[in-house]
């Protein structure tokens, strides 16, 4: 297939609006194993092209919320109000598990100690609203959210304008260009990937939050278990087939249990400048993914990798707004009003980083730290078995 474009890409409703109070955990939105080269995990396709996914799970959200304890309702307010129902219906047991509730208590402590958390809270689950479960056809696995100002917004590798594309995403553009010579990077050095998400590309980080300026600061607190459950849910529910793009050993570790003919796992080194030259540029994943999707879904199933589209920041609205409590309103101070995506305030004598500097956190710090975390997990698992 020579064209990047798919016909009539799906549309979605309006993006969640931002709320000024981001210092409180419950106050944001007001909204209606090789590391070198590339490899493919796929067995002979024995499934029929006419395989149809089961209909979306019928989920009585109000009844489920009514069954929660008051503490659960408080801790899970962000999930109740901003996690798309298609996902919440499948993940309701996971979010009420002791480990996830402990994660939420940890995040609450972070907020209580006035730590700045990225992405903005209304964006933590934006991946679920841009890409409802029943629309997932491709999964791109990221690692840690960007921890700088006006960068992370809940989709891995993606940044909001006017922040330019970070180094890894620039290398992703190069790889797409090799697969599709008519691809051109978006104007103004943009790194916004919502057009992919709106077509069924789940852009999922392993950790969904991070403390400002501190890469991997929320690792090993429970997000890994939750996002693994998200991946497992896709594997189980999307029976017609999904392509998983696993770049780098941490992402590949998340896909190691995906076997059989139902899904396709494409593996490569990470697109970071530290490793992209070891095989990522020539991995061919974008065309391989589309060729496989066309065999499963027909011509309408392929992904348009072009990003030059109008009104790109759209997602399905959440159903119930998060309400700021009276006590949270009292915590607001004038310098904390407004979303964290406003321009940073320059202090006397301080040199502001340019938006495109990224100060290495896209690559050296984050990738090296996550590789170490993956190594530690392997060692812990080995000790348990012995």
C-alpha positions in Angstrom: 0.0 0.0 0.0 1.6 3.2 -1.1 -0.6 5.8 0.5 -0.5 7.0 4.1 -4.1 7.9 4.2 -7.1 6.0 5.3 -10.6 7.0 4.2 -12.8 9.1 6.3 -10.8 9.0 9.6 -13.1 8.8 12.6 -14.2 11.9 14.4 -14.9 12.5 18.1 -16.4 14.9 20.4 -14.8 17.9 22.1 -11.6 17.9 24.1 -12.0 18.1 27.9 -11.6 21.7 29.1 -9.0 22.7 31.6 -9.6 23.8 35.1 -7.4 26.1 37.0 -6.9 24.1 40.2 -4.2 21.5 39.5 -2.6 21.4 43.0 -5.4 19.2 44.3 -5.8 15.6 43.2 -9.5 15.8 42.5 -10.0 19.3 41.0 -9.0 19.4 37.4 -11.4 19.0 34.5 -14.7 20.6 33.8 -15.6 18.5 30.9 -19.0 17.0 29.8 13.8 -9.6 23.9 16.5 -8.4 21.8 17.3 -4.7 21.9 19.2 -4.6 18.7 17.6 -4.4 15.2 14.0 -5.4 14.6 11.9 -8.5 15.1 8.4 -9.6 14.5 6.3 -11.9 16.7 3.6 -13.5 14.6 2.4 -17.0 13.8 0.5 -18.1 10.8 -2.8 -16.3 10.6 -5.5 -18.9 11.1 -8.2 -16.4 11.9 -10.8 -15.4 9.4 -10.8 -11.8 8.1 -14.4 -11.7 9.0 -13.7 -12.1 12.7 -15.8 -9.6 14.7 -15.0 -8.2 18.1 -17.7 -8.7 20.7 -19.9 -5.6 21.3 -18.7 -3.1 23.9 -19.4 -4.3 27.5 -22.6 -2.9 28.9 -21.5 -1.1 32.0 -23.8 0.4 34.6 -21.5 3.1 35.8 -23.9 4.6 38.3 -24.7 1.3 39.9 -20.9 0.5 40.2 -20.2 3.9 41.7 -23.0 3.4 44.2 -21.4 0.1 45.3 -18.1 1.8 46.3 -17.2 2.8 49.8 -16.9 6.5 50.6 -13.1 6.2 50.7 -13.1 4.4 47.3 -15.2 7.1 45.8 -12.8 9.8 47.1 -9.7 8.0 45.9 -11.1 7.0 42.6 -12.8 10.3 41.7 -10.4 11.0 38.8 -11.0 7.5 37.4 -14.8 7.8 37.8 -14.9 11.2 36.1 -12.2 11.0 33.4 -11.6 7.3 32.5 -13.6 6.5 29.4 -16.5 4.1 30.3 -15.4 1.6 27.7 -12.2 1.2 29.7 -13.6 1.7 33.2 -16.1 -1.2 32.6 -13.2 -3.5 32.0 -10.9 -2.1 34.6 -13.3 -1.7 37.5 -11.9 -4.6 39.5 -8.4 -3.4 38.9 -9.0 0.1 40.1 -10.6 -1.2 43.3 -7.7 -3.5 44.0 -5.6 -2.8 47.1 -2.5 -2.1 45.0 -4.3 0.5 42.9 -5.9 2.2 45.9 -2.4 2.4 47.5 -1.2 4.1 44.3 -4.0 6.6 44.6 -3.1 7.2 48.2 0.5 7.8 47.2 -0.6 10.3 44.5 -2.8 12.0 47.1 0.2 12.5 49.3 2.1 14.0 46.4 -0.7 16.5 45.9 -1.0 17.2 49.6 2.7 18.0 49.7 2.1 20.4 46.8 4.2 18.5 44.3 3.5 19.5 40.7 2.5 16.5 38.8 2.5 15.9 35.0 0.5 15.5 32.9 -2.2 17.9 34.1 -4.7 15.7 35.9 -7.4 16.1 33.3 -5.0 14.5 30.8 -3.9 11.5 32.8 -6.5 9.3 31.1 -6.8 11.2 27.9 -5.6 8.1 26.0 -8.8 6.4 27.1 -11.0 9.1 25.7 -9.2 9.6 22.4 -9.1 5.8 21.9 -12.0 3.9 23.4 -11.4 0.2 23.9 -13.6 -0.9 21.1 -11.7 1.2 18.6 -8.1 0.0 19.4 -6.2 -1.3 16.4 -2.6 -0.3 17.2 -0.9 0.0 20.6 2.3 2.1 20.9 4.0 1.5 24.3 5.8 4.4 25.9 7.5 4.6 29.2 7.5 7.7 31.5 5.6 10.9 30.8 7.6 13.9 29.9 8.3 15.8 33.1 8.8 19.3 31.8 6.5 22.2 31.5 3.9 22.1 28.7 5.0 18.7 27.4 3.1 15.6 28.6 -0.7 15.4 28.0 -1.5 11.7 28.5 -0.4 10.2 25.1 3.0 8.7 24.9 5.6 10.4 22.7 3.1 13.3 22.1 3.4 16.9 23.2 1.0 19.8 23.0 1.7 22.9 20.9 3.7 25.0 20.9 6.2 22.5 22.3 8.2 21.0 19.4 8.5 17.3 18.8 11.1 15.8 21.2 14.1 13.8 19.9 12.5 10.4 19.9 9.4 11.6 18.0 11.6 13.3 15.4 13.2 9.9 14.8 9.7 8.3 14.6 9.0 10.8 11.8 12.2 9.7 10.0 11.1 6.1 10.2 7.6 6.9 8.8 9.2 8.9 5.9 11.2 5.8 5.0 8.0 3.7 4.9 6.0 6.4 3.2 8.1 8.9 1.1 5.1 11.2 0.8 5.0 11.7 4.6 6.0 15.2 5.8 6.4 16.1 9.4 3.7 18.4 10.7 4.4 22.2 10.5 5.9 24.3 13.2 7.9 21.3 14.5 4.7 20.0 16.1 4.7 16.8 18.2 0.9 16.4 18.7 -0.2 12.8 18.0 -3.9 13.1 18.7 -4.8 12.4 15.0 -3.3 8.9 15.5 -5.1 8.3 18.8 -8.5 9.3 17.3 -8.0 6.6 14.6 -7.5 3.8 17.1 -3.8 4.1 18.0 -3.6 3.6 21.8 -0.6 5.7 22.9 0.1 4.3 26.3 2.8 5.1 28.8 3.9 2.5 31.4 3.7 5.1 34.1 0.8 7.6 33.8 2.2 10.4 36.1 5.5 11.9 37.1 6.7 14.6 39.5 7.8 17.7 37.7 11.5 17.7 36.8 12.1 14.2 38.2 12.1 11.4 35.6 10.6 8.0 36.8 9.7 9.5 40.1 6.3 7.7 40.1 7.8 4.4 38.9 7.3 1.3 41.1 4.2 2.7 42.8 1.6 0.8 41.0 1.1 2.3 37.5 3.0 -0.6 35.9 0.5 -3.1 37.2 -2.4 -1.0 36.0 -1.1 -0.3 32.5 -0.2 -4.0 32.1 -3.8 -4.7 32.9 -4.7 -2.2 30.1 -2.5 -4.2 27.7 -3.9 -7.5 28.8 -7.5 -6.2 28.3 -6.7 -5.2 24.7 -5.2 -8.6 24.1 -8.4 -10.3 25.5 -11.1 -8.1 24.2 -9.9 -7.0 20.7 -10.3 -10.4 19.2 -10.1 -9.2 15.6 -6.5 -8.3 16.1 -4.2 -5.5 17.2 -0.7 -4.4 16.3 1.6 -3.8 19.2 4.6 -1.5 18.6 7.2 -2.4 21.2 10.2 -0.2 21.0 13.0 -0.8 23.5 13.3 -3.6 26.0 11.0 -2.2 28.7 8.1 -2.0 26.1 9.0 -5.5 24.8 8.8 -6.8 28.4 5.2 -5.7 28.5 4.4 -7.7 25.4 6.2 -10.9 26.2 3.0 -12.9 27.0 1.3 -11.9 23.7 1.5 -15.1 21.6 -0.5 -16.8 18.9 -1.9 -15.7 15.6 -4.5 -13.2 16.9 -2.2 -10.2 17.4 1.0 -8.9 15.8 3.9 -7.7 17.9 6.6 -5.6 16.1 9.8 -5.1 18.1 12.7 -2.7 17.6 15.2 -0.7 19.5 13.8 2.5 21.1 13.6 5.6 18.8 15.8 7.6 21.2 18.9 9.1 19.6 20.8 6.7 21.9 19.6 3.7 20.1 17.7 4.6 16.9 20.7 4.0 14.7 20.8 0.4 15.8 17.8 -0.5 13.7 14.8 1.7 14.4 15.1 3.9 11.3 14.7 0.8 9.0 12.3 -1.2 11.1 9.4 -0.6 8.6 6.9 -0.8 11.4 4.4 1.7 10.1 3.9 0.0 6.7 4.1 -3.5 8.3 1.3 -2.4 10.7 -0.9 -1.1 7.9 -0.4 -4.1 5.7 -1.4 -6.4 8.5 -4.4 -4.2 9.5 -5.6 -4.2 5.9 -5.5 -8.0 5.9 -7.7 -8.0 9.0 -9.9 -4.9 8.6 -9.8 -4.1 4.9 -8.7 -0.8 3.4 -10.7 1.1 6.0 -8.7 -0.4 8.8 -5.3 1.1 8.0 -3.9 4.1 9.9 -3.2 7.5 8.3 0.1 8.4 9.8 -0.1 12.0 8.4 -0.5 14.6 11.1 -1.4 17.6 9.0 -5.1 17.6 10.0 -7.5 20.3 11.2 -8.7 20.5 14.8 -6.4 17.7 16.0 -7.1 17.9 19.8 -10.4 16.1 20.1 -11.5 13.3 22.3 -14.7 11.8 23.6 -16.0 13.9 26.5 -16.1 12.4 30.0 -19.5 11.9 31.4 -19.4 13.5 34.8 -17.3 16.6 35.7 -14.8 16.5 38.6 -16.1 18.9 41.2 -13.7 20.9 43.3 -14.6 20.7 47.0 -14.7 23.7 49.3 -11.6 22.7 51.1 -9.7 22.4 47.8 -10.9 25.8 46.7 -9.3 27.3 49.8 -6.0 25.7 48.9 -5.8 27.7 45.7 -3.4 30.6 45.5 -3.1 33.3 42.8 0.1 31.9 41.3 -1.4 28.4 41.0 -4.5 29.5 39.1 -4.6 28.4 35.4 -3.4 25.3 33.7 0.2 24.1 34.0 0.4 24.5 30.2 0.7 28.3 30.5 4.1 29.8 29.7 6.5 29.4 32.6 7.1 32.4 34.7 10.6 33.8 34.5 12.2 34.6 37.8 14.9 37.4 38.2 18.2 36.2 37.0 16.9 32.8 35.8 17.4 31.5 32.3 14.4 29.8 30.9 14.9 26.6 28.9 13.7 26.9 25.3 10.7 24.7 24.6 12.7 22.5 22.3 15.6 21.8 24.6 14.0 18.9 26.6 17.3 18.9 28.6 17.9 15.2 27.8 14.8 13.9 29.7 13.4 12.4 26.6 16.4 10.2 26.2 19.4 9.7 28.5 17.9 10.0 31.9 14.5 8.4 31.3 15.6 5.5 29.0 18.6 4.6 31.2 16.5 4.7 34.4 13.8 2.6 32.8 16.3 0.0 31.6 17.6 -0.2 35.1 14.0 -0.7 36.5 13.4 -3.5 34.0 16.6 -5.2 35.0 15.6 -4.9 38.7 12.2 -6.4 38.0 13.8 -9.3 36.3 16.2 -9.9 39.2 13.3 -9.7 41.7 11.3 -12.3 39.6 14.3 -14.6 39.5 14.7 -14.4 43.3 11.0 -15.2 43.8 11.3 -18.3 41.6 14.3 -19.6 43.4 
